[in-house]
Each structure stands twice: as structure tokens, then as C-alpha cells.
Amino acid sequence: MNSNRQITTSSLIRWAGLSAMVGGIFYVVVGMFHQPNVLSSVTTTQWAIVHSLATAMCFFFLLGITGLYARQVDKVGWLGLAGFVLLSFWAVITATFTFAEVSILPLLATEAPMLAEGFIGIFTSSAGETNFGVLANIWTLTGPLYILGGLLFGIATFRAGILPRWAAVLLAVGTVLAPVAALLPPEHEPKIAVPVGGALAWLGYALWAERRKQAS
């Protein structure tokens, strides 16, 4: 029975590695093809595809980061736990907003453009005629959760030495560089996510390949 439990755990962690790979790839695609947050983008097919991928990315990210943490749980300590919790909260909040962007925002853009402009203002930190108050405050939390969570989890993974250390460095540095996006032209801001997506895919592949080898 103990053996069966170990096999099951190993399989779950392996599939979590695959989820991290998929989530990382989706994040790279979202970063590369995300349009500027303006009203004219909201009703395009590209907007629908990119934000559908972003919502799915959050789901795979959650599964993947859980597997990455479980694989290193004995080594990463409180630093890894803190990073895992912060990144998990970031993914949950982000998924909620991206789902609204793909399912609700296009309707608002057609039926109530001023309301849609106000919602977009949440992401651009620009004041519109409509004040979303609490929602804007919740979205503001995603910045610290993302930066601090990625930094802590990257450092913990590097110190654990179980998964590729360069991928851990890329994760930590990529999340810390997120504020640099504000200095870029609007059409290039989302590309700051590409290194983090690459790091997640790299870590996921390492986890999946490791467990696949052990299973063989």
C-alpha cells in the first residue's frame, strides 16, 4: 500500500510538471501577443484568444507550482512555502480578472463603452469616469504577490538544488523586473512576462523528465 501511494504521488508530481510546462508556454504566448489595454483591442479575436489562454495559464500555473513545491517541500522551508502561497494567490486573482476580460469586457465595450473604459483603467492605473474601487485595489495586490512570490520561490528553489538552478534564477529575476514594464511602450509591456513563462516551462520540464525517468 505504501508503494502504491509513492507511485501515485510520483505520478501526480509528474503531471504537475507537465502542467507547469503548459502554463509556462501559455504565459510566453500571452506575453508575446497581448494587445495594449485600450478599448479598440477588446472586441478583437486576438484579445479573446490571448485572454482565454491567460485564464487557462493561471489554472495550469496553480497545478504546476503546487507540484514544484511538493517536489522540494523538504528542502525549501518557509521561504519556499511563502513563495508558493503568494504565487498561488496571484494566479487565483489573475484568473478572475482575465476571465472577466474575455467574457464580460467585450460585451461592455459594445453596450457600455464608458464602463468598459473604467474597467480597463484598473490595469492601466488611469482614472476613468467609472470608479471600480475595490476591484482596482484587489488588482493592485497582484503586483506585490507576483514580485515577492516569484523572488522567494526562485531563491528557495535555487537553494534547494533539486531543480535547475538557472531556471530558478530566471524566475526570481523575471518577476523582480516586472515593474520595468511601466517604462516600456504599451505594446511591449506584456513581453516582460516572457522570462517568467520560460522559467516556469523549464522547471516544469525538469520535474516531468525527472519523474518520467524514475517511473521508467
Contacts in CASP RR format, 6 or more apart in sequence:
PFRMAT RR
TARGET T0000
AUTHOR 0000-0000-0000
METHOD contacts of the structure
MODEL  1
MNSNRQITTSSLIRWAGLSAMVGGIFYVVVGMFHQPNVLSSVTTTQWAIV
HSLATAMCFFFLLGITGLYARQVDKVGWLGLAGFVLLSFWAVITATFTFA
EVSILPLLATEAPMLAEGFIGIFTSSAGETNFGVLANIWTLTGPLYILGG
LLFGIATFRAGILPRWAAVLLAVGTVLAPVAALLPPEHEPKIAVPVGGAL
AWLGYALWAERRKQAS
9 70 0 8 1.000
10 211 0 8 1.000
10 214 0 8 1.000
10 215 0 8 1.000
11 211 0 8 1.000
11 215 0 8 1.000
12 67 0 8 1.000
12 70 0 8 1.000
13 67 0 8 1.000
13 70 0 8 1.000
13 71 0 8 1.000
13 207 0 8 1.000
13 211 0 8 1.000
14 207 0 8 1.000
14 208 0 8 1.000
14 211 0 8 1.000
14 212 0 8 1.000
14 215 0 8 1.000
15 63 0 8 1.000
16 63 0 8 1.000
16 64 0 8 1.000
16 66 0 8 1.000
16 67 0 8 1.000
16 68 0 8 1.000
16 70 0 8 1.000
16 207 0 8 1.000
17 64 0 8 1.000
17 67 0 8 1.000
17 68 0 8 1.000
17 203 0 8 1.000
17 204 0 8 1.000
17 205 0 8 1.000
17 207 0 8 1.000
17 208 0 8 1.000
17 211 0 8 1.000
18 204 0 8 1.000
18 208 0 8 1.000
19 60 0 8 1.000
19 61 0 8 1.000
19 63 0 8 1.000
19 64 0 8 1.000
19 67 0 8 1.000
19 204 0 8 1.000
20 60 0 8 1.000
20 61 0 8 1.000
20 63 0 8 1.000
20 64 0 8 1.000
20 65 0 8 1.000
20 67 0 8 1.000
20 68 0 8 1.000
20 200 0 8 1.000
20 201 0 8 1.000
20 203 0 8 1.000
20 204 0 8 1.000
20 207 0 8 1.000
20 208 0 8 1.000
21 200 0 8 1.000
21 201 0 8 1.000
21 204 0 8 1.000
21 205 0 8 1.000
21 208 0 8 1.000
22 60 0 8 1.000
23 56 0 8 1.000
23 57 0 8 1.000
23 60 0 8 1.000
23 61 0 8 1.000
23 64 0 8 1.000
23 197 0 8 1.000
23 200 0 8 1.000
23 201 0 8 1.000
24 57 0 8 1.000
24 60 0 8 1.000
24 61 0 8 1.000
24 196 0 8 1.000
24 197 0 8 1.000
24 198 0 8 1.000
24 200 0 8 1.000
24 201 0 8 1.000
25 197 0 8 1.000
25 198 0 8 1.000
25 201 0 8 1.000
26 53 0 8 1.000
26 54 0 8 1.000
26 56 0 8 1.000
26 57 0 8 1.000
26 60 0 8 1.000
27 57 0 8 1.000
27 61 0 8 1.000
27 193 0 8 1.000
27 194 0 8 1.000
27 196 0 8 1.000
27 197 0 8 1.000
27 198 0 8 1.000
27 200 0 8 1.000
28 193 0 8 1.000
28 194 0 8 1.000
28 197 0 8 1.000
28 198 0 8 1.000
28 201 0 8 1.000
29 50 0 8 1.000
29 53 0 8 1.000
30 50 0 8 1.000
30 53 0 8 1.000
30 54 0 8 1.000
30 57 0 8 1.000
30 190 0 8 1.000
30 193 0 8 1.000
31 190 0 8 1.000
31 191 0 8 1.000
31 192 0 8 1.000
31 193 0 8 1.000
31 194 0 8 1.000
32 190 0 8 1.000
32 191 0 8 1.000
32 194 0 8 1.000
33 46 0 8 1.000
33 49 0 8 1.000
33 50 0 8 1.000
34 50 0 8 1.000
34 54 0 8 1.000
34 190 0 8 1.000
35 41 0 8 1.000
35 44 0 8 1.000
35 46 0 8 1.000
35 47 0 8 1.000
35 50 0 8 1.000
35 187 0 8 1.000
36 186 0 8 1.000
36 187 0 8 1.000
36 189 0 8 1.000
37 120 0 8 1.000
37 121 0 8 1.000
37 123 0 8 1.000
37 124 0 8 1.000
37 186 0 8 1.000
38 120 0 8 1.000
38 186 0 8 1.000
39 109 0 8 1.000
39 113 0 8 1.000
39 116 0 8 1.000
39 117 0 8 1.000
39 120 0 8 1.000
41 47 0 8 1.000
42 101 0 8 1.000
42 105 0 8 1.000
42 106 0 8 1.000
42 109 0 8 1.000
42 116 0 8 1.000
42 120 0 8 1.000
43 106 0 8 1.000
43 109 0 8 1.000
43 110 0 8 1.000
47 101 0 8 1.000
47 102 0 8 1.000
47 106 0 8 1.000
48 102 0 8 1.000
48 106 0 8 1.000
51 98 0 8 1.000
51 101 0 8 1.000
51 102 0 8 1.000
52 102 0 8 1.000
54 94 0 8 1.000
54 98 0 8 1.000
54 101 0 8 1.000
54 102 0 8 1.000
55 95 0 8 1.000
55 98 0 8 1.000
55 99 0 8 1.000
55 102 0 8 1.000
58 91 0 8 1.000
58 92 0 8 1.000
58 94 0 8 1.000
58 95 0 8 1.000
58 98 0 8 1.000
59 95 0 8 1.000
61 87 0 8 1.000
61 91 0 8 1.000
61 200 0 8 1.000
62 88 0 8 1.000
62 91 0 8 1.000
62 92 0 8 1.000
64 200 0 8 1.000
64 204 0 8 1.000
65 84 0 8 1.000
65 87 0 8 1.000
65 88 0 8 1.000
65 91 0 8 1.000
65 153 0 8 1.000
65 200 0 8 1.000
66 84 0 8 1.000
66 88 0 8 1.000
67 207 0 8 1.000
68 153 0 8 1.000
68 157 0 8 1.000
68 163 0 8 1.000
68 203 0 8 1.000
68 204 0 8 1.000
68 207 0 8 1.000
69 76 0 8 1.000
69 80 0 8 1.000
69 81 0 8 1.000
69 84 0 8 1.000
69 153 0 8 1.000
71 162 0 8 1.000
71 163 0 8 1.000
71 207 0 8 1.000
72 80 0 8 1.000
72 156 0 8 1.000
72 157 0 8 1.000
72 160 0 8 1.000
72 162 0 8 1.000
72 163 0 8 1.000
75 159 0 8 1.000
75 160 0 8 1.000
75 161 0 8 1.000
75 162 0 8 1.000
76 153 0 8 1.000
76 156 0 8 1.000
76 157 0 8 1.000
76 159 0 8 1.000
76 160 0 8 1.000
77 156 0 8 1.000
79 152 0 8 1.000
79 155 0 8 1.000
79 156 0 8 1.000
79 159 0 8 1.000
80 152 0 8 1.000
80 153 0 8 1.000
80 156 0 8 1.000
80 157 0 8 1.000
82 149 0 8 1.000
82 152 0 8 1.000
83 148 0 8 1.000
83 149 0 8 1.000
83 150 0 8 1.000
83 152 0 8 1.000
83 153 0 8 1.000
83 156 0 8 1.000
84 153 0 8 1.000
86 145 0 8 1.000
86 146 0 8 1.000
86 148 0 8 1.000
86 149 0 8 1.000
86 150 0 8 1.000
86 152 0 8 1.000
86 153 0 8 1.000
87 145 0 8 1.000
87 146 0 8 1.000
87 149 0 8 1.000
87 150 0 8 1.000
87 153 0 8 1.000
89 141 0 8 1.000
89 145 0 8 1.000
90 142 0 8 1.000
90 143 0 8 1.000
90 145 0 8 1.000
90 146 0 8 1.000
90 149 0 8 1.000
93 138 0 8 1.000
93 139 0 8 1.000
93 141 0 8 1.000
93 142 0 8 1.000
93 145 0 8 1.000
94 142 0 8 1.000
97 122 0 8 1.000
97 139 0 8 1.000
100 119 0 8 1.000
105 116 0 8 1.000
105 119 0 8 1.000
105 120 0 8 1.000
108 115 0 8 1.000
108 116 0 8 1.000
108 119 0 8 1.000
109 116 0 8 1.000
114 129 0 8 1.000
114 130 0 8 1.000
115 130 0 8 1.000
117 128 0 8 1.000
117 129 0 8 1.000
117 130 0 8 1.000
118 128 0 8 1.000
118 129 0 8 1.000
118 130 0 8 1.000
118 131 0 8 1.000
118 132 0 8 1.000
119 130 0 8 1.000
119 132 0 8 1.000
119 135 0 8 1.000
121 127 0 8 1.000
121 128 0 8 1.000
121 132 0 8 1.000
121 136 0 8 1.000
122 132 0 8 1.000
122 135 0 8 1.000
122 136 0 8 1.000
122 139 0 8 1.000
123 139 0 8 1.000
143 178 0 8 1.000
146 175 0 8 1.000
146 178 0 8 1.000
147 175 0 8 1.000
147 176 0 8 1.000
147 178 0 8 1.000
147 179 0 8 1.000
149 175 0 8 1.000
150 171 0 8 1.000
150 172 0 8 1.000
150 175 0 8 1.000
150 176 0 8 1.000
150 196 0 8 1.000
151 172 0 8 1.000
151 175 0 8 1.000
151 176 0 8 1.000
153 171 0 8 1.000
153 172 0 8 1.000
154 168 0 8 1.000
154 169 0 8 1.000
154 171 0 8 1.000
154 172 0 8 1.000
155 168 0 8 1.000
155 172 0 8 1.000
157 163 0 8 1.000
157 165 0 8 1.000
157 167 0 8 1.000
157 168 0 8 1.000
157 171 0 8 1.000
157 203 0 8 1.000
158 165 0 8 1.000
158 168 0 8 1.000
158 169 0 8 1.000
158 172 0 8 1.000
163 203 0 8 1.000
163 206 0 8 1.000
163 207 0 8 1.000
164 202 0 8 1.000
164 203 0 8 1.000
164 206 0 8 1.000
166 202 0 8 1.000
167 198 0 8 1.000
167 199 0 8 1.000
167 202 0 8 1.000
167 203 0 8 1.000
167 206 0 8 1.000
168 199 0 8 1.000
168 203 0 8 1.000
170 195 0 8 1.000
170 196 0 8 1.000
170 198 0 8 1.000
170 199 0 8 1.000
170 202 0 8 1.000
171 196 0 8 1.000
171 199 0 8 1.000
171 200 0 8 1.000
171 203 0 8 1.000
173 195 0 8 1.000
174 192 0 8 1.000
174 195 0 8 1.000
174 196 0 8 1.000
174 199 0 8 1.000
175 196 0 8 1.000
177 192 0 8 1.000
177 195 0 8 1.000
178 192 0 8 1.000
178 193 0 8 1.000
180 192 0 8 1.000
181 189 0 8 1.000
181 190 0 8 1.000
181 192 0 8 1.000
182 189 0 8 1.000
184 191 0 8 1.000
184 192 0 8 1.000
END
